[in-house]
Amino acid sequence: MTKYANPVLKPQMSKEVLQTLSLFNHPGRYELIETVSAALKAIEELQKASILGFDTETRPSFRKGEFYKVALLQLATHECCYLFRLNKIPLQPELVSLLEDENIKKVGVAIRDDLIALQKRASFNPGGFIDLAEKTRISKSESLSLRALCGMYLNQRLSKAAKVTNWESPVLTAAQAKYAANDAFVSLLIFEKMFVG
Protein backbone atom coordinates (compact mmCIF):
# COMPACT_ATOMS: atom_id res chain seq x y z
CA MET A 1 0.00 0.00 0.00
CA THR A 2 2.90 2.42 0.67
CA LYS A 3 3.68 2.36 -3.04
CA TYR A 4 0.32 4.07 -3.61
CA ALA A 5 0.47 6.53 -0.71
CA ASN A 6 0.93 9.76 -2.67
CA PRO A 7 -1.30 10.16 -5.73
CA VAL A 8 -0.86 12.83 -8.37
CA LEU A 9 -3.56 15.34 -7.38
CA LYS A 10 -5.49 17.26 -10.03
CA PRO A 11 -7.49 20.47 -9.56
CA GLN A 12 -11.18 20.03 -8.85
CA MET A 13 -13.72 20.68 -11.59
CA SER A 14 -17.00 22.55 -11.21
CA LYS A 15 -20.28 20.81 -12.07
CA GLU A 16 -20.77 23.32 -14.88
CA VAL A 17 -17.43 22.43 -16.49
CA LEU A 18 -18.06 18.72 -15.89
CA GLN A 19 -21.32 18.96 -17.89
CA THR A 20 -19.43 20.23 -20.95
CA LEU A 21 -17.12 17.19 -21.20
CA SER A 22 -17.64 14.36 -23.66
CA LEU A 23 -19.16 11.15 -22.31
CA PHE A 24 -16.80 8.41 -21.15
CA ASN A 25 -17.18 5.29 -23.27
CA HIS A 26 -14.61 2.54 -22.81
CA PRO A 27 -13.85 0.47 -25.94
CA GLY A 28 -13.35 -2.74 -23.94
CA ARG A 29 -15.93 -5.51 -23.96
CA TYR A 30 -18.03 -6.78 -21.09
CA GLU A 31 -19.28 -10.25 -20.21
CA LEU A 32 -22.37 -11.06 -18.19
CA ILE A 33 -21.58 -13.92 -15.81
CA GLU A 34 -24.73 -15.87 -14.93
CA THR A 35 -23.48 -19.45 -14.43
CA VAL A 36 -20.89 -21.01 -12.13
CA SER A 37 -18.92 -22.41 -15.09
CA ALA A 38 -18.73 -18.95 -16.72
CA ALA A 39 -17.66 -17.48 -13.36
CA LEU A 40 -14.79 -19.96 -13.02
CA LYS A 41 -13.52 -19.08 -16.52
CA ALA A 42 -13.74 -15.35 -15.75
CA ILE A 43 -11.92 -15.76 -12.43
CA GLU A 44 -9.05 -17.55 -14.24
CA GLU A 45 -8.62 -14.48 -16.45
CA LEU A 46 -8.93 -12.03 -13.55
CA GLN A 47 -6.26 -13.87 -11.54
CA LYS A 48 -3.72 -13.00 -14.26
CA ALA A 49 -4.12 -9.26 -13.57
CA SER A 50 -2.24 -7.22 -10.97
CA ILE A 51 -4.85 -4.42 -10.82
CA LEU A 52 -8.62 -4.60 -11.37
CA GLY A 53 -11.34 -1.96 -11.56
CA PHE A 54 -14.01 -2.72 -8.96
CA ASP A 55 -17.64 -1.75 -8.33
CA THR A 56 -21.01 -3.23 -7.34
CA GLU A 57 -24.65 -2.49 -8.10
CA THR A 58 -27.69 -3.05 -5.88
CA ARG A 59 -31.37 -2.74 -6.70
CA PRO A 60 -32.50 0.64 -5.30
CA SER A 61 -35.06 0.71 -2.50
CA PHE A 62 -37.73 3.39 -2.40
CA ARG A 63 -39.61 2.43 0.76
CA LYS A 64 -38.55 2.62 4.39
CA GLY A 65 -37.30 -0.74 5.63
CA GLU A 66 -36.92 -2.10 2.10
CA PHE A 67 -33.56 -3.82 1.57
CA TYR A 68 -31.90 -5.69 -1.28
CA LYS A 69 -28.65 -7.65 -1.43
CA VAL A 70 -25.93 -6.62 -3.87
CA ALA A 71 -26.95 -7.94 -7.29
CA LEU A 72 -23.91 -7.25 -9.47
CA LEU A 73 -20.15 -7.36 -8.93
CA GLN A 74 -17.98 -5.72 -11.59
CA LEU A 75 -14.28 -6.58 -11.97
CA ALA A 76 -12.44 -5.09 -14.93
CA THR A 77 -9.15 -5.55 -16.72
CA HIS A 78 -8.28 -3.19 -19.58
CA GLU A 79 -9.77 -5.61 -22.09
CA CYS A 80 -12.91 -6.86 -20.39
CA CYS A 81 -15.26 -6.13 -17.50
CA TYR A 82 -16.79 -9.23 -15.96
CA LEU A 83 -20.28 -8.63 -14.57
CA PHE A 84 -21.06 -11.27 -11.95
CA ARG A 85 -24.84 -11.50 -11.42
CA LEU A 86 -24.87 -12.40 -7.74
CA ASN A 87 -28.66 -12.60 -7.67
CA LYS A 88 -28.29 -15.59 -10.04
CA ILE A 89 -25.05 -17.26 -8.90
CA PRO A 90 -23.38 -17.53 -5.48
CA LEU A 91 -20.33 -15.59 -4.36
CA GLN A 92 -18.33 -18.78 -4.71
CA PRO A 93 -15.04 -19.68 -2.94
CA GLU A 94 -12.84 -18.91 -5.98
CA LEU A 95 -14.31 -15.42 -6.24
CA VAL A 96 -13.95 -14.92 -2.48
CA SER A 97 -10.25 -15.88 -2.77
CA LEU A 98 -9.82 -13.24 -5.47
CA LEU A 99 -11.42 -10.59 -3.23
CA GLU A 100 -9.07 -11.61 -0.40
CA ASP A 101 -5.89 -11.67 -2.52
CA GLU A 102 -3.52 -8.90 -1.36
CA ASN A 103 -1.40 -9.28 -4.51
CA ILE A 104 -4.24 -8.30 -6.85
CA LYS A 105 -5.22 -4.68 -6.27
CA LYS A 106 -8.93 -3.88 -6.57
CA VAL A 107 -9.52 -0.15 -7.13
CA GLY A 108 -12.77 1.78 -6.87
CA VAL A 109 -14.54 4.68 -5.21
CA ALA A 110 -16.40 4.64 -1.88
CA ILE A 111 -15.85 0.89 -1.65
CA ARG A 112 -16.58 0.46 2.08
CA ASP A 113 -20.33 0.05 1.54
CA ASP A 114 -19.71 -2.23 -1.45
CA LEU A 115 -17.60 -4.54 0.70
CA ILE A 116 -20.13 -4.58 3.54
CA ALA A 117 -22.84 -5.52 1.04
CA LEU A 118 -20.69 -8.29 -0.46
CA GLN A 119 -19.95 -9.67 3.01
CA LYS A 120 -23.69 -10.21 3.44
CA ARG A 121 -23.46 -12.61 0.50
CA ALA A 122 -20.40 -14.48 1.87
CA SER A 123 -17.99 -13.94 4.74
CA PHE A 124 -14.49 -12.86 3.67
CA ASN A 125 -11.57 -10.62 4.62
CA PRO A 126 -11.06 -8.00 1.87
CA GLY A 127 -7.50 -7.80 0.60
CA GLY A 128 -5.76 -5.47 -1.82
CA PHE A 129 -8.54 -2.86 -2.02
CA ILE A 130 -7.67 0.78 -2.74
CA ASP A 131 -10.32 3.49 -2.39
CA LEU A 132 -9.60 6.31 -4.83
CA ALA A 133 -11.98 8.64 -2.97
CA GLU A 134 -9.90 8.22 0.20
CA LYS A 135 -6.76 9.14 -1.73
CA THR A 136 -8.36 12.43 -2.87
CA ARG A 137 -10.35 13.27 0.27
CA ILE A 138 -11.24 16.98 0.47
CA SER A 139 -11.92 16.96 4.21
CA LYS A 140 -12.68 14.45 6.98
CA SER A 141 -16.31 14.36 5.96
CA GLU A 142 -16.14 14.95 2.20
CA SER A 143 -14.58 12.94 -0.60
CA LEU A 144 -14.89 13.10 -4.36
CA SER A 145 -17.30 10.97 -6.40
CA LEU A 146 -16.30 8.67 -9.26
CA ARG A 147 -17.93 11.13 -11.66
CA ALA A 148 -15.85 14.02 -10.32
CA LEU A 149 -12.64 11.98 -10.49
CA CYS A 150 -13.43 10.93 -14.06
CA GLY A 151 -13.65 14.59 -15.04
CA MET A 152 -10.48 15.56 -13.19
CA TYR A 153 -8.25 12.71 -14.32
CA LEU A 154 -9.70 11.60 -17.66
CA ASN A 155 -11.31 14.87 -18.80
CA GLN A 156 -14.52 12.98 -19.59
CA ARG A 157 -18.03 12.82 -18.11
CA LEU A 158 -19.30 9.59 -16.60
CA SER A 159 -22.98 8.92 -17.25
CA LYS A 160 -25.09 8.00 -14.22
CA ALA A 161 -28.29 7.47 -16.23
CA ALA A 162 -28.72 3.77 -15.38
CA LYS A 163 -27.83 3.99 -11.68
CA VAL A 164 -31.38 3.85 -10.30
CA THR A 165 -32.59 0.81 -12.24
CA ASN A 166 -33.52 -2.74 -11.26
CA TRP A 167 -30.24 -4.65 -11.07
CA GLU A 168 -32.15 -7.85 -10.21
CA SER A 169 -34.09 -7.80 -13.48
CA PRO A 170 -34.14 -11.25 -15.17
CA VAL A 171 -32.37 -9.71 -18.17
CA LEU A 172 -30.07 -6.69 -17.88
CA THR A 173 -30.36 -4.20 -20.73
CA ALA A 174 -27.34 -3.30 -22.82
CA ALA A 175 -27.49 0.18 -21.28
CA GLN A 176 -27.33 -1.27 -17.74
CA ALA A 177 -24.45 -3.57 -18.61
CA LYS A 178 -22.45 -0.80 -20.32
CA TYR A 179 -23.08 1.58 -17.41
CA ALA A 180 -21.90 -1.02 -14.89
CA ALA A 181 -18.83 -1.91 -16.95
CA ASN A 182 -17.86 1.75 -17.43
CA ASP A 183 -17.87 2.33 -13.66
CA ALA A 184 -15.27 -0.41 -13.18
CA PHE A 185 -13.24 0.52 -16.28
CA VAL A 186 -13.07 4.17 -15.24
CA SER A 187 -11.77 3.30 -11.76
CA LEU A 188 -8.90 1.34 -13.32
CA LEU A 189 -7.98 4.22 -15.65
CA ILE A 190 -8.20 6.84 -12.89
CA PHE A 191 -5.94 4.74 -10.68
CA GLU A 192 -3.31 4.65 -13.41
CA LYS A 193 -3.54 8.43 -13.92
CA MET A 194 -3.28 9.01 -10.16
CA PHE A 195 -0.34 6.73 -9.45
CA VAL A 196 1.37 5.92 -12.74
CA GLY A 197 0.95 9.21 -14.59
Long-range contacts (C-beta under 8 A, 24 or more apart in sequence): 1-130, 3-195, 4-105, 4-130, 4-135, 4-195, 7-135, 7-136, 7-194, 7-195, 8-193, 8-194, 8-195, 8-197, 9-136, 10-152, 10-153, 11-152, 12-138, 12-144, 12-148, 12-152, 13-148, 13-151, 13-152, 17-151, 18-147, 18-148, 18-151, 18-157, 19-157, 21-151, 21-155, 21-156, 21-157, 22-156, 22-157, 23-156, 23-157, 23-158, 23-159, 24-150, 24-154, 24-156, 24-157, 24-158, 24-159, 24-182, 24-186, 25-182, 26-81, 26-181, 26-182, 26-185, 26-186, 26-189, 28-76, 28-77, 28-78, 28-79, 28-80, 28-81, 28-181, 28-185, 29-79, 29-80, 29-81, 30-80, 30-81, 30-82, 30-83, 30-177, 30-178, 30-180, 30-181, 31-80, 31-81, 31-82, 31-83, 32-83, 32-85, 32-172, 32-177, 33-82, 33-83, 33-84, 33-85, 33-89, 34-85, 34-88, 34-89, 35-89, 36-89, 36-90, 36-92, 39-84, 39-89, 39-92, 39-94, 39-95, 40-92, 40-94, 42-75, 42-82, 42-84, 43-94, 43-95, 43-98, 45-77, 45-80, 45-82, 46-75, 46-77, 46-82, 46-98, 46-104, 47-98, 47-101, 47-104, 49-77, 49-104, 50-103, 50-104, 50-105, 51-104, 51-105, 51-106, 51-107, 51-188, 51-191, 51-192, 52-76, 52-77, 52-104, 52-105, 52-106, 52-107, 52-184, 52-188, 53-77, 53-81, 53-107, 53-108, 53-183, 53-184, 53-185, 53-186, 53-187, 53-188, 53-189, 53-191, 54-106, 54-107, 54-108, 54-111, 54-114, 54-129, 54-184, 54-187, 55-108, 55-109, 55-114, 55-180, 55-183, 55-184, 55-187, 56-114, 56-117, 56-118, 57-167, 57-180, 58-117, 58-167, 59-166, 59-167, 59-168, 60-163, 60-164, 60-165, 60-166, 68-168, 69-117, 69-120, 69-121, 70-114, 70-117, 70-118, 70-120, 70-121, 71-167, 71-168, 72-167, 72-172, 72-180, 73-118, 74-180, 74-181, 74-183, 74-184, 75-106, 75-184, 76-181, 76-184, 76-185, 76-187, 76-188, 77-188, 78-188, 81-180, 81-181, 81-184, 81-185, 83-172, 83-177, 83-180, 83-181, 85-172, 86-121, 87-167, 87-168, 90-121, 90-122, 91-118, 91-121, 91-122, 96-122, 96-124, 99-124, 99-126, 99-127, 100-124, 100-125, 100-126, 100-127, 101-127, 101-128, 102-127, 102-128, 103-128, 104-128, 105-129, 105-130, 105-191, 106-130, 107-132, 107-187, 107-188, 107-190, 107-191, 108-132, 108-146, 108-184, 108-187, 109-133, 109-144, 109-145, 109-146, 109-149, 109-187, 110-143, 110-145, 110-146, 130-191, 132-187, 132-190, 132-191, 132-194, 135-194, 136-194, 146-183, 146-186, 146-187, 146-190, 149-190, 150-186, 150-190, 153-189, 153-190, 153-193, 153-194, 154-186, 154-189, 154-190, 154-193, 158-182, 158-183, 158-186
